[in-house]
Amino acid sequence: MEDVTNEALKYGQSIADAGVKMICALAIKDLYKNNISPIIDSWNLKKVDSDILEYNLQEYFQASYDHNSYVNTIVFKGQPKKLDELYIPLTIEKNSMDYKDNEAYIINEDKNLLLKLFTNYPRLMIVDSAGMGKSTIVKYLILKATQEGGPIPINIEMRKLKPETEKPVIDIIDFIGGELNLLSGGITKKQIIELLKDGNFLILFDGYDEITEELKAEITEKVQKFIKNTPNTKYLLTSRDESALDSFVGFQRFKIKPMKIEEAYDLIKKYDMNSDYSRILIEKIKEDKNIEILKEFLINPLLISLLYKTFVYEGEIPYKKTEFYNTVVHALFNDHDQTKGGAYKHPKKSGLEICGFKKILRALGWKTLVDGKIEFSFDELTKIVETVAVMTFSENIKASFIIDDLLHNVPLFCKDGNSYKWIHKSFMEYFAACYIYCDCETEVKLNILKKMSSNNIRINRYENFFDFYYDLDDSTFRSVLILPILDEFIKKYPEVYKDEYFKEKNDVYLKCRKSMDVFASVEIIKQEKDGNLTYKHHNSFEMSELLKLVINKKVDIFIDDFPNDIYSTYGHLVNLEDWMNLKVNDDITNIANSGEYFESIAANLIIIYRRYGFLLDFEKCKRFRGKIYDEIDMKKVDCLEF
């Protein structure tokens, strides 16, 4: 009976898929007819050339639609699943300094969404952390634009702008030409330029952070030149946060709103695969006394999927991100979860047991992180795996066997066309952190951590690595990375705002102004075109960026006793008529320190800077620094006693 039911379900699904494909084909015809055909008709081509062009372009849009209709997910062992089966509408919100400016758009089936979003913001970027759903939004918008007949979507995965061979970076027009000439060709570079100049196009640059560092400047220059020459085209760029993004002038930043708890539950149910595990997991979460700890994971779609995967495998809820990833690796390696009632170990072609395989993964994560790549040709991946095998004393194992295991038996890699890549960049970062923690001698470990945190560009680049490393080795993280910040802060804090004049100021506002002054040089700039005030800041201490990483780690070093009137005080600066470039400092003659404006400026900067972790509490920092030194001294004593 069960077989009959399954066959019926498969038949029903095949009928539904055929219907969707037919509707999609009609939508693509409309997309071409309404947006492209009028432009091509004006070229007065021969009918045969026009027909070839039409066929080729429609095939591209169909292939793009099919490709973006599926997502790879670790929950289903890398097997592609339909996006619409798993998608929970995500919300993007404007990343504004003004707390009142909370403009947001739900990425859902609203027929006016694309029109509203790209009319208001023809150039926008979505900047957020790992696993929040940036690429998922790109896929969803491509499907939506295709279904609704415009704008014409073209997706550019930015890591692919560098070809597999040693050729230079691909010109953007040439790359688009390669995408559109999917089959037998037929469209020229000149014609592409004409289409982009006159057509209703949406170019999606996905994964700016995945460009290797040595190519970032060159690719950025080519992309910006392309954007400048196609002013009528709409653009969406996605990335993790990087300082280089500031060079994309005219792009409005958005971030992805954290998922609400009910949305997290809905996503867990979608992963359920008709079992009872989602109900049990949701009940456990609701009853869990550590729900506040779990909330950090329930806002992030990737971590929600890993939470589900680890629960199905172990029947328990882990409370650290590193525990999620470790359990997922074990679940994939053992090809086992609680729903199957027993373990079945798929034979590994490499012959490795889990300890040896994890050692390979750690070295592979570190090697690819250092190289700055997550996608490879087969030959590139083979060379890297051969190098890693030597690093882990596994050179007697064929690289092709390890790659086969990575693709099929422990699918942490997937194949995309002719390329091979980590199933998610965060797995590379997790294993890299494990490599430094598990496989490096103490002195090497300390030198690597110091080098990786030597400037803001590197800290941004390795932010997720550091997040994993804190979970693995919080003691070393504190002593090597946090302690120098505290030493610098405690040294400089008493040297600012020392004049007797400031003793009359509100204690909390003064504390915040002093805290900010240690780490940042701030200017208030009045915009001539609209009279609004904006803030330009420069971080005067590079490692202050590391403070962002510990905000969610329950480290008690930050100011948290803000005045109740902070938001009413916030708005008083609108009366400033004459300020253009006002530096905020402790000069008592500075208008920024007058009785009228001292608290207003402090309120504005508090609202801005507490998001970035710069608001350190002097007394708390002294206490926490003392604990770190005590911990260091205890380790020395333990070593001597041994």
N, C-alpha and C positions, 0 to 999 in steps of 0.2 A: 504493500500500500504506500509506503514511504517513497519507494522508487517511482511509482506512478505520480505521486504528488510532485516530486522533484522534476520529473519530465514535463509535467503540466506547467510548472513554474518557469522552466527553461523555455518552453514553447511560447508562453505568454510574454516572457521577456523579449524573445526574438521578434515577436510581432510588434511590441512596443518600440524596440530599437529601430525596426524598419520604418515605423511611422515617424519617429524622431528624425531619422536620416532624410526622409522625404521632405519633411518640413524645413529642415536645415538647408537642403538643396534649393528649395524655393526661396528661402531667405537670402542665400548667396546670389541667386539670380537677381533678386531685387537690389541687393547691395551693389552689384555690378551695373545694373540698368540705371539706377538712380544717381550713382556717384562717379562711375568711371566711363560708362558708355558715351555720355554727351561730350566728354573731353576727347575721347578717341575718335568719335565721329568727325570732330572738327579737324582732325589730321588728314582726312581724305585718303586713307589707306586703301590699297586693293582689298577686295572682300576676303580673299584667301588669307592675307596677312592679318586683317581685322579678326577673322574667325580664329586663327591660331592664337592671337593675343587673348581673345576672350576665353578660349578654352583653357589656356595656360594659367591665367589669373584666377579663374574660378576653381581650378584644381588646387592652386595654392591656398585659397581661402578654405576649401574643404579640408585639405590636409592640416591646416592650422587649427581649424575647428575640432577636428578629430583628436589632434595631439593635446589640445588644451582641455578637452572634455574629461581627461583622466588625471589622477594624481597618484603618486607612489606614497605609500605610508608604511611605516615600520610595523604597525599593528597587524597588517596582513602580509607580513614577510616580503615586502617589496612588490607584491602583486598589484598592478594598477587597478584602482577603483574609480568609478564614475564620480566626478566632482559633485554633481547634484545629489548624490547619495549621502555625501558626508558634509556638505557645506552648511554652515551656520552663518547667517548674515553678519559680516564684520562691519564695524563703524570706524570711519576715519574722522579725526577732528583736527582742526587748524591748530598748528603749534605756534601759539601767540604768547608774547610776553604779558599781554593784557588778560587778566583772569576773567574779565567780562566778555571777552571775545572768544566764545566757545563754539564757534560754527562747526557743525558736524554733518556728515553724510553717511547714511546707512547704505552699504553696498548690497542692494537687494533687487527685487524684480520691478521696482518702480520704473515705469516707462519714461519718466522725465529725468531720471537720474543722470544719464550721460549728458543730456542737454544742459541741465542745471550746473553740474559739476564743472564741465569743461568750458561752458560759457563764462562762468565766474572765474575759473582758474585754468586758462588754456595751457599753462605750464605749471605743473605741480610735481612735488616729490613726496613719496611716503618713506619716512625715515623711522625705523624702529629696530628693536633688538631681535635676536634669533628666535625663530619659531612663532612669531606673532601673526604670520599669515600674509606677508608682502607678496610673495609669488602666487599665492592662492587668489588674492585680489586681482592680480594681473590676468590670470587664467579666466576668472569670472568675467572681467570686463571685456576680454576678447570674445567670449561666447555671447555676451549680452550685445555688444556692438554688432556682431555678425547677425544675430537673430533679429535685431531691430533695424537693420539696413543702414547702419552708420553710427558714428564715423568709422572709416575704413581702418581696421586695426592691423598693425604690423608690429610683431614682437621681436625685440633684439635682446637676446641674452648676452650681456656685455662681455662675459668671459670668452665668448666665441669670436670676438673681434680680432683675436690673435689666432692665426691658422696653426695647424699642427706642425707644419714645416717651419723652417727658419725664415720664411718670408716676413716682410714688415707687417705692421698692423693694417688691417683691411680698412679702406676708405668706406665711410658709411653708405654712400650711394652704391658702391660696388657690392657691399654686403647685402643691401636690400635687393639689388639686381640678382644676386645669387639665390636669394630666397624666392623671389617672384618667378625666376626662370627655373621652376622646379622640375619641369619635364624636358621638353626639347628646346627650351629657350623661346625667343620671339620678342622680348622687350629690350630696348636699348637703354643705355645710360641717359641719353638725352630725353627719351620718352618718360623715364622715371622722374626726372627733374620737372618735366612739364606736368605730370600727374600730381606731384607733391606741391607744385606752385599753385595749381588751380583746384585741386581736389580736397575732399573733406576727410583728411587722414588723422589717425591717432597713432603716434609712434610710442611704444612702450619699451623703455630702456630698463631691463630687469637685472638687478644684482650688480650695482656699481661697486660694491664692496668686494666683489669676487674677482675684480681685475687685479693682476699681480702688481706689486708696488713699482717694479721697474718700468712697467708699461702705462701706469696710471696717468702720468703727465701727458704722454703722447696721445692716448685715447681720449682723455678729457679735452685736449685741444681740438681733435678731430670732431668730437661730438658737438662742442660749442660752435665750431665753424659751420657745421651742418645745420644746427638750430638757427643760427643767424641768417643763413641763406634760405631758410624755409619758414618765413614768418607766419604763414597761414596755417601751418600744421599744429595740431595739439600734441602735448607731450606729457607723459607720466614717467618718472624715474623712481626706482626703488633702491634702497640701500640700508645697511646699518649706518649708524652715525659715524661720520668722518669729517675732519676739518676741511678736506678738499671739496666737500659739497658746497662750501661757502662761495666757491667760484662760479656756481650756476646762478648768476644774477637774474632776477625776474621769476624764479621758481618759488612758489609758495609751499612751505613745509607743512605736511600733515603727519600725524602719527596714528597708530591703530589703537582704538580705545580698548582697554582690557575687557575681557569677556566677563559678563555678569555670572553669578553663581548658577542661575537657572539656565543660561546659555551653555555653561560647562556641562550641566546635567544632560541637556539635549544632545550635546556632542558625544558624551559617553554612551547614550542610548543608541546613537547611530553606529557606534563601533561594536554594538552588542552581538551582532551576527545571530539573532534569534535565540540567544541563551538568556539565562536569568541573572547573569553576572552584573549587568549594569544596575539592576534594581538593588542587588546586595551591596555593590560598591557605593551607590548613592546614599543608601541608608547608613553605611558605615561612616561616610564623610559627614553626614548630618549629625551623627551621634558622637563624632570624634572630639575629644577635649582639645586636641591640637589643631582645630579648624583654622586658627589664625595663621599657623605655619603653612597649612595646605593652601591657603588663599593665594599665596605667591605663585603656586603652580596652576591653580584653577583659572587664572586670567589668560593663560597662554595656550593656544591650540595644540602646539607640539607637545608641551609638557602634559597636557590633559591626555593625549594619546599614549604617552609613555606611562602615565599613572594607571590608565586602563590596562596596558600591556603587563605592567609589573604586578598588578592586582590579580589578573587572570593567571599569571604564572605562579605566584607565591601565596595568594590569598590574603596578603597583608598590604598595608599602605606605608610606603617609605616616606621619610620626611626630609630627605636631602636630594638635590638634583642628581648628584653623583650616584646615589643609590638607584635612582630610576634607570640611569644609563647602564650601570653594571648589571642590574637584573634583566634588562632587555637583552643584553649580550648573552647572558646565560640562557634565557628563554629561546633565543634564536639558535644558539649552538646546540642545545639539547632537543630542539624541535618538539617542544613539550609545553603544554599548559594544563591548567586544572580542568578545563572543559573536556579534554580528551580522556581523562580518567587514568592516565598512565604515561610513562615516558617512552618515546621511540626515538632513538638516536640515529639520525640519518648519517650514513657513513661519510666521513670527510675525505675528500680526495687527497688532501695533503697528509693525512694520517696523524695530524696533530691532536693532542688532547687540549682541553680548554685553557690550561695555564700557558702552554706553548703558543696557542692561537692568540690569546690576549697579549702576549708579549710581542708577537708580530704586529698586532693592531696598534699597540702603543707606539712602537717605532714608526709604523706607517703614518700614524696621526702626526707625530712630531716632524717627520721628514716632509710631509705634504704641507704642514703649516709653515715650516721654514721656507719652503719653495713658493708659498703663497698661491697654491693651485688646488682646486678640488675636482677638476675635470681633466681627463687624459685620453690620448690615443692608446690603443692596445700596446704599441711598442713602448710608449712613455711609461705606462703603468707597469709593464714587464720589467723595465730597467729599475724603476723605483722599488718594486718588490724584491728584485735580486739584491739590491743594495741593503734593503731592510733585512733580508734573510742572513746576510753576512753580519749585520749589526747584532742579530739575535742568535748567532751560531746555528742557523737553520739552513745553511747554504746547500745542504745535501737534498733539500726539497725543491722540486721544480716550481718555478714562479707561476707557471700556467696552472698548476694544481691549486696553489694558494688563491689565485685569481678566481678559479672556478668555485672554490668554497665561498669567497667573498660575494660572488654573484648569485649562487644558488643555495648553498647549504647554510651559510650564515650571512644572509643578504644585507650587508652593510654598504655594499656598492650596487649600483644599477647601471644598465646600459641604455644610453640615449642616442639612437642612431649609431654612428661609428665611435662615439665617445663613451668613456667610463667615468663615473663620478661617485663620490660619497652620497649615500641616500639623503643625508642632510649634513650641511657644513658643521653643525654642532657636534656630530659624532667625531669628526676629525679633531675638533678642539678639546673634546673630552679625553680622547686617547692621548693627545699631545700633553695635556696636563698630567695624566697618569704616568706618562713616560718620564717626565721631569721628576715626579714624586717617587716613583718606584725604581727607576733604572739609572738614575744619575747619582754620582757621589756627592757628598754634601757641598764641597767647594764648587764643583761644577754647577750644581743646582743654584747656589746663591749667585754665582756670576751670571747665569742665564736670566734669572728673575730680575736682577738689577739692570741688565742690558735691555730686557724687554720693556722695562718701565722707565727708561731713561728720558723719554720725551712724550708729549701728548699724542703725537701721531702714532707712535708704537702702542701706547696705552689704549687708544681707540681701536687700533687694528686687532689687539689681542684681548679686548674687553671680556669676551665670553670665556676665553682661556683662563683669565684671572679669576673669573667667577667660579669656574670649576676648581681651580687650584685652591681657592679659599676653603671650599668644602673639604678638600682632601687633606690640607695641611695648614690649618688656620694659624698655628703657632709660628711657623716660618713666615707666612704671609704678614703677620703682625710685626714680627721683629725686623724683617727685611724691607717691607714696603710701607707699612703704616707708621712705624716708629720714626723714620726720618721726617715724615710730615709733621708729626706731633712735636718733635724736637724743634723744627723750624718755626712752627706756629707759637709754641710756648716761649721761644726766644724773642720773636718779633712783637707779639701781642702787647706787652707792657710799654713798648716804645712808640705807640701811636695814640693820639688823642690824650696826651698827657697834661695839656694846659689846664689850669684851674677853671677856665671858662666852661669846660665840659662837665664839671662836677655837678652843675645845676641841671643837666639834661636827664631825661627819663632813663633810668638804669638799663632797662631791657633794650630800648632803641640804641643806646650808646654801645651796649655789648654787641649788638648785631653789626653796627657800623664798624667797630674795631675789628670784629671777626672777618668781615668782608675785606677790609683794607689790607689785611695781611696777604691775601691771596690774589686780589684783583685790582687792576687799575681801571677806574670807571669814568666814562664821560656821558653826560646827558646832552643829546643832540636834538634840536628842534627842526623838524622837517619843514622846509619853506613852502612846499606846495600845499600842505593841509594844516600846518600849525601843530601837528601832533608831536609828542615827545617820544623819543626812542632812546635806548641805552646801548652804548658800545662798551664792551668790556674786554680786557686782556688779562689772561691769567698770568700773574707774575711769578708763580711757582709751578713748574711743570707737573710735579707729581700730585698736585691737587686734584687732577683728573681721577686719580685712584680713589678719591673719597666717594665718587659716584658708586663704586663697586661695593662699598660696605654699608650704604644707606639701608639696604634691606637685610643686613646680616645681624641686626639687633645689637650693634656695637654702640654703647651709650657714650658718645662723644659729641653729639649735636645739640644745639639749642632747641628746646621744645616749648619754652614758656613765653610764647608770643603774646603781645598785647591784644586785648579783646577788640580794640577799636582799629585794628590794622587795616581793614578794608575800607572803613569810612575815611581814614587818614590817607589812604592810597590815592584818592582822587584830587587832592588839593593842588597838585602841580599844574592843573589845566589853566591856572591863572597866570602862569609865567609867560610874559610876552616877549621878553628881550633876550632870553638865554639862547645861545646857539651851540657853543662847545664848552660846556661847563665841566671841569674836572672835579670829581668828588674826592676830597682829601681832608686832612685835619688842620688846615690853615684856618685860624679863627677869623680872618678877614674875608674868607670865602662865603658868598651868599648862601651856599649850600649848608652852611653851619649856623645861619641866623635862626633866631627863635621861631620865625615863621615857617621855615622850610626844613629844619633839621629832621623832625619826625616824619614829615611827608616823604622826604627822600629815603629815609630809612625804611619806611613802610613799603615803598615801591621796590627797593632793592631786596628786602626780605622776601617778598612775593616771588621775585625772579630767582634769587640765588638759593633759596632753600630747596629748589628743584635740583640744583647741581651739587649739593652737598658741601658748600663752602662755609656754612654757618656752624662753625665749631664752637663749643662751649669751653672756655678757658679752664675752669675748675674741673670739669669732667675729663678734659684732655690730660690734665696733670695726674688725676687719679688713674686713668687708663694707662698712661705711660709708665707710671710706677708699677702697675701690675705686669706690664711687659718686661720691664727690667728685673722684677722679682722672678719671673718665669725663666729668663735667661740665666740668672744667677743660680736657680735651682738645678738647671740642666748641667751647669758647670760643676756643682757640688756632686750631683749624681755620678758624673763621669769620673771625678776624683775618687769618690768612695769605691767605685767599681775597680 
